């Protein structure tokens, strides 16, 4: 189980992280982009579509110098996979959990992934 901290433990959520050959990068990052019902550009799937595996919210992180459009914390259309290491490096959450987080985390927030 992963934890989100501000200076103290903020909340605990079950998450999915990167697979062995595409691990979720560890380090200190910043929230640089946020979007509701983000399209899945790589597979040309519209935002909010039932087959969009990015779920209902996208919280983009500046991992590896990106602008928040490559790595992020997002929902999923496959909530039964939460807890497994199967993503391409992002952090997946249940949609209700990422919606809660999205409403409380602002651009500029620091995210530490360990």
Secondary structure by P-SEA (a helix, b strand, c coil): cbbbbcccccccccbbbbccccccccccccccccccccccccccccccccccccccccccccccccccccccccccccccccccccccccccccaaaaaaaaacccccbbbbcc
